[in-house]
Amino acid sequence: MLGSFLTRSAQAQPRAISRLASPMASLRFKSTSSKVKRIGFVGLGNMGLPMATNLFKGFSADTDFIIYDINQMTTSTFLKDHNTDPSNKDKVKVASSPLEVAKEATVIVTMLPASQHVESVYFGKDGLLEGLTAEHLVMDASTIDQSMATKVAKVLHEKGTKAIDAPVSGGTGGAQAGTLTFMVGSRTNGDFDLAKPYLEKMGKNIVYCGTNGNGQVAKICNNMLLGISMIATSETMNLGVRMGMDPKLLAGILNTSSGRCWSSEVYNPCPGVQENSAATRGYTGGFGMPLMAKDLRLAVNAAVDTKSTVMLGALAQQLYNQMAANKEYEHLDFSAAYKWLSENAK
């Protein structure tokens, strides 16, 4: 729903915006693409690994790959699965640092948990910044605060590097299927055009949100709504089950009525309602509690900075903070809010 709305919004932008991209923009991409010998990917976690896999598959015929993650088991698995060309043993390389990625690749995607990780990867010792030049296109798909996104963009622009913030929506399922929504912030429409062919290998809806940092605005607003709606769906399902309603029947009614939402229809938190949901596999995998707690903190902090009222967002933040701090819940999917509400109501 978000993707289709944003796509329509982007299409509804004034025609003046589209004129910012000259006819040379597409030629510029073609020229740049033909020179790209190696693509880099930093951060192969629950989201990054399937995203890197789809990006590799999309360009493997013409382009080599280099990856970096602190988890050597993940990088070793990626190497084993994809470095299978007997005529090119360096088709996929594992870097020893982000700096090595920057030295080897001119197109780089980063997917990291939080602002502090982005700061370390870009600006820390042996970070990306040391190796970046005007030849680089760098896309950060992490969900971080807007100020960090604009800081990264400013510093990279000073080196002549094209910087894109492109946080995603769609979860691990969307990452695996290559159907993510990318909310893109960039300095120019031309930079967006350069990034889009790479993002399209990992996502279905690639939406230009405006200047650097605006991608993060869209993402934290979306995830604040998601956190609130997941709690509301969890409360609703818990209430109905306790009153004796069959959960599948209740969910079916909700999803054909005015209470319908993504959390009830696509990612229902009640076990047994949907075969492939995190709830049915014990809330394992998926979008973790600490990440939802982090995103809600970003939203609440932004509300403080802009003097916006987010009462439900703040309450959702407190609930996810509690669950993320609980050892039983800290490694569970954020839909385990249903489990938490059910157990704490006893």
C-alpha positions in Angstrom: 0.0 0.0 0.0 2.8 2.4 0.9 4.6 1.6 -2.3 1.6 2.2 -4.5 0.8 5.5 -2.7 4.4 6.7 -2.9 4.6 5.8 -6.6 1.4 7.7 -7.4 2.8 10.6 -5.3 6.0 10.6 -7.2 4.2 10.5 -10.5 2.1 13.4 -9.4 5.2 15.6 -8.9 5.2 18.8 -11.0 6.6 18.4 -14.5 9.4 20.8 -13.6 11.0 18.1 -11.5 11.3 15.7 -14.4 13.0 18.4 -16.4 15.9 18.5 -13.9 17.1 15.3 -15.5 18.5 16.3 -18.9 18.6 13.8 -21.8 22.2 13.3 -20.9 21.2 11.6 -17.6 20.4 8.3 -19.2 23.6 8.4 -21.4 25.5 9.3 -18.2 24.2 6.1 -16.6 25.0 4.0 -19.6 28.5 5.3 -19.7 29.0 4.8 -15.9 27.4 1.3 -16.0 29.8 0.2 -18.7 32.8 1.2 -16.6 31.6 -0.6 -13.5 33.9 -3.6 -13.0 32.9 -4.4 -9.5 29.9 -3.7 -7.2 30.4 -3.5 -3.4 28.0 -4.4 -0.6 28.6 -3.7 3.1 26.3 -5.3 5.7 24.9 -8.8 5.1 22.4 -9.2 7.9 18.8 -10.4 7.7 18.0 -7.8 5.1 21.4 -7.2 3.5 22.1 -10.8 2.6 19.1 -11.3 0.4 19.4 -7.8 -1.1 23.1 -8.5 -1.9 22.1 -11.8 -3.5 19.5 -10.2 -5.8 21.9 -7.4 -6.7 24.6 -10.0 -7.6 22.2 -12.0 -9.7 21.1 -8.9 -11.5 24.6 -7.9 -12.6 26.7 -11.1 -12.3 26.8 -11.5 -16.1 28.9 -8.3 -16.6 30.2 -7.2 -13.2 32.2 -8.7 -10.3 31.3 -8.3 -6.6 33.0 -7.5 -3.3 31.4 -7.8 0.1 32.1 -6.9 3.7 30.5 -7.9 7.0 31.9 -8.4 10.5 30.2 -11.8 10.5 32.7 -14.0 8.6 30.3 -16.9 8.5 27.9 -14.9 6.4 30.5 -13.7 4.0 31.9 -17.2 3.7 28.5 -18.5 2.8 27.9 -15.8 0.2 31.3 -16.6 -1.3 30.6 -20.3 -1.4 27.1 -19.8 -3.0 28.1 -17.2 -5.6 31.8 -17.5 -6.4 31.2 -20.4 -8.8 32.6 -19.2 -12.1 35.6 -21.5 -12.8 37.0 -18.9 -15.3 36.9 -16.1 -12.8 38.0 -17.1 -9.3 37.7 -13.4 -8.2 34.1 -13.1 -9.3 33.2 -12.5 -5.6 35.7 -11.2 -3.2 35.5 -10.8 0.6 37.0 -7.5 1.8 38.9 -7.1 5.0 37.5 -3.6 5.6 35.0 -1.1 4.2 38.0 0.8 2.8 39.0 -2.2 0.6 35.4 -2.2 -0.7 35.8 1.5 -1.7 39.1 0.8 -3.4 37.8 -2.2 -5.4 34.2 -1.0 -6.3 32.8 2.2 -7.8 29.2 1.3 -7.0 28.5 0.5 -3.3 25.4 -0.4 -1.3 25.4 -0.3 2.5 22.8 -1.9 4.7 23.5 -1.4 8.4 21.5 -1.6 11.7 21.7 1.9 13.1 23.3 5.4 12.9 26.4 4.4 14.9 27.2 1.6 12.5 26.8 3.9 9.5 29.2 6.4 11.1 31.7 3.7 11.8 31.6 2.1 8.4 31.8 5.5 6.6 34.0 7.6 8.8 35.8 5.1 11.1 39.3 3.6 10.7 39.6 1.9 7.3 36.2 3.3 6.5 34.6 3.9 3.1 35.4 7.6 3.1 39.1 7.1 2.8 38.7 5.3 -0.6 35.9 7.3 -2.1 36.3 9.5 -5.2 34.2 11.4 -7.7 33.9 8.1 -9.6 31.8 6.5 -6.8 28.1 6.0 -6.5 27.2 5.1 -2.9 23.7 4.1 -1.7 22.9 3.6 2.0 19.8 1.5 2.6 20.0 1.7 6.4 17.3 3.2 8.5 19.0 6.0 10.5 18.2 9.4 11.7 17.8 12.2 9.1 20.7 14.2 10.5 23.1 11.3 10.0 21.9 10.7 6.5 22.4 14.4 5.6 25.8 14.4 7.2 26.9 11.3 5.2 25.7 13.0 2.0 27.4 16.3 2.8 30.8 14.7 3.5 30.6 12.5 0.4 29.5 15.3 -1.8 32.6 17.3 -0.7 34.6 14.5 -2.2 32.6 14.5 -5.4 30.9 11.2 -4.6 27.3 10.7 -5.5 25.4 9.9 -2.3 22.0 8.3 -2.0 19.9 7.5 1.1 17.5 4.7 0.2 15.9 3.1 3.3 13.5 0.2 2.5 10.2 -1.2 3.4 9.0 -4.7 2.9 10.8 -6.8 5.5 12.8 -9.9 5.0 10.2 -11.4 2.7 10.4 -8.4 0.4 14.2 -8.5 0.5 14.2 -12.2 -0.5 11.6 -11.7 -3.2 13.2 -8.5 -4.6 10.0 -6.6 -4.1 11.2 -3.9 -1.6 10.1 -0.3 -1.7 13.0 2.1 -1.7 12.4 5.6 -0.4 15.2 7.6 -2.1 16.8 10.9 -1.1 19.4 12.4 -3.5 20.9 15.7 -4.3 19.6 15.7 -7.9 17.1 13.8 -10.1 20.1 12.8 -12.2 21.8 11.0 -9.2 18.5 9.2 -8.6 18.5 8.1 -12.2 22.0 6.7 -11.8 21.0 4.7 -8.6 17.6 3.4 -9.9 18.9 0.5 -12.1 20.8 -0.9 -9.1 17.9 -0.5 -6.7 15.5 -2.1 -9.2 17.4 -5.4 -8.9 16.5 -5.4 -5.2 13.1 -3.7 -5.1 9.8 -3.2 -7.0 8.9 0.3 -6.0 11.8 2.9 -6.3 10.4 6.3 -5.2 12.2 9.6 -5.4 11.4 11.5 -2.2 13.5 14.6 -2.9 16.8 15.8 -1.4 19.1 13.8 0.8 17.5 12.8 4.1 14.0 12.8 2.7 14.2 9.0 2.2 14.7 8.7 6.0 11.7 11.0 6.7 9.4 8.7 4.7 10.9 5.6 6.3 10.5 6.6 10.0 7.0 7.9 9.3 6.1 4.6 7.8 7.6 2.5 10.6 6.0 4.6 13.3 2.6 3.8 11.7 3.6 0.1 11.4 4.6 -0.1 15.0 1.4 1.5 16.2 -0.8 -0.7 13.9 1.0 -3.9 14.9 0.2 -3.2 18.6 -3.4 -2.3 17.7 -3.7 -5.6 15.7 -2.2 -7.6 18.5 -4.6 -6.1 21.0 -7.5 -6.7 18.7 -6.6 -10.3 18.0 -5.9 -11.0 21.6 -9.2 -9.6 22.7 -11.2 -11.6 20.1 -9.4 -14.9 21.0 -10.0 -14.4 24.7 -13.7 -13.7 24.0 -13.9 -17.1 22.2 -13.5 -16.1 18.6 -11.7 -18.3 16.1 -8.5 -16.3 15.2 -8.7 -17.2 11.4 -12.3 -16.2 11.3 -11.7 -13.0 13.2 -8.8 -12.1 10.9 -10.9 -12.8 7.8 -13.6 -10.4 9.1 -11.1 -7.7 9.9 -9.5 -8.0 6.5 -12.8 -7.5 4.7 -13.8 -4.7 7.0 -12.7 -1.2 7.9 -10.2 -2.4 10.4 -8.1 -3.9 7.6 -4.4 -3.0 7.6 -1.0 -4.6 6.6 -0.4 -5.9 10.1 -3.7 -7.8 10.1 -3.8 -8.9 6.4 -0.2 -9.6 5.4 1.7 -10.1 8.7 -0.9 -11.2 11.3 0.7 -11.5 14.7 -1.6 -14.3 16.0 0.0 -17.8 15.6 -1.8 -20.1 13.1 -3.6 -17.4 11.2 -1.1 -17.3 8.3 1.2 -20.1 7.3 4.3 -18.1 6.4 4.1 -15.4 9.1 6.7 -15.0 11.8 4.0 -15.8 14.4 3.6 -19.3 13.0 7.3 -20.0 13.2 7.7 -18.9 16.8 8.4 -15.3 15.9 11.9 -16.1 14.7 13.6 -14.2 11.9 11.9 -11.2 10.4 12.2 -7.6 11.7 13.6 -7.8 15.2 12.3 -6.0 18.3 15.4 -3.9 18.8 15.1 -2.6 15.2 11.5 -1.6 15.7 12.3 0.0 19.0 15.2 1.9 17.3 12.9 3.1 14.5 10.3 4.4 16.9 13.0 6.2 18.9 14.0 7.9 15.6 10.4 9.0 15.0 9.9 10.3 18.5 13.2 12.1 18.5 12.2 13.7 15.2 8.8 14.7 16.7 10.6 16.4 19.6 12.9 18.3 17.1 9.9 19.4 15.0 7.5 20.0 17.9 5.1 17.4 16.5 2.6 15.5 18.6 3.0 11.7 18.4 1.2 10.3 21.5 0.5 6.9 20.0 4.0 6.8 18.5 5.5 7.5 21.9 3.4 4.8 23.6 4.4 2.3 20.9 8.0 3.3 21.5 7.8 2.6 25.2 6.2 -0.9 24.6 8.8 -1.9 22.1 11.6 -0.6 24.4 10.3 -2.9 27.1 10.1 -5.9 24.8 13.5 -5.2 23.3 15.0 -5.1 26.8 13.5 -8.4 27.7 15.8 -11.4 27.2 12.9 -13.6 26.1 11.8 -11.1 23.4 14.9 -9.3 22.3 15.7 -11.7 19.5 12.0 -12.1 18.4 10.2 -10.5 15.5 8.3 -7.3 16.3 5.0 -9.1 15.8 5.7 -10.9 19.1 3.8 -7.9 20.6 0.9 -10.3 20.4 2.7 -12.8 22.6 3.8 -10.1 25.0 0.3 -8.7 25.4 -1.2 -12.2 25.8 1.3 -13.4 28.5 1.2 -10.1 30.4 -2.6 -10.2 30.6 -2.6 -13.4 32.7 
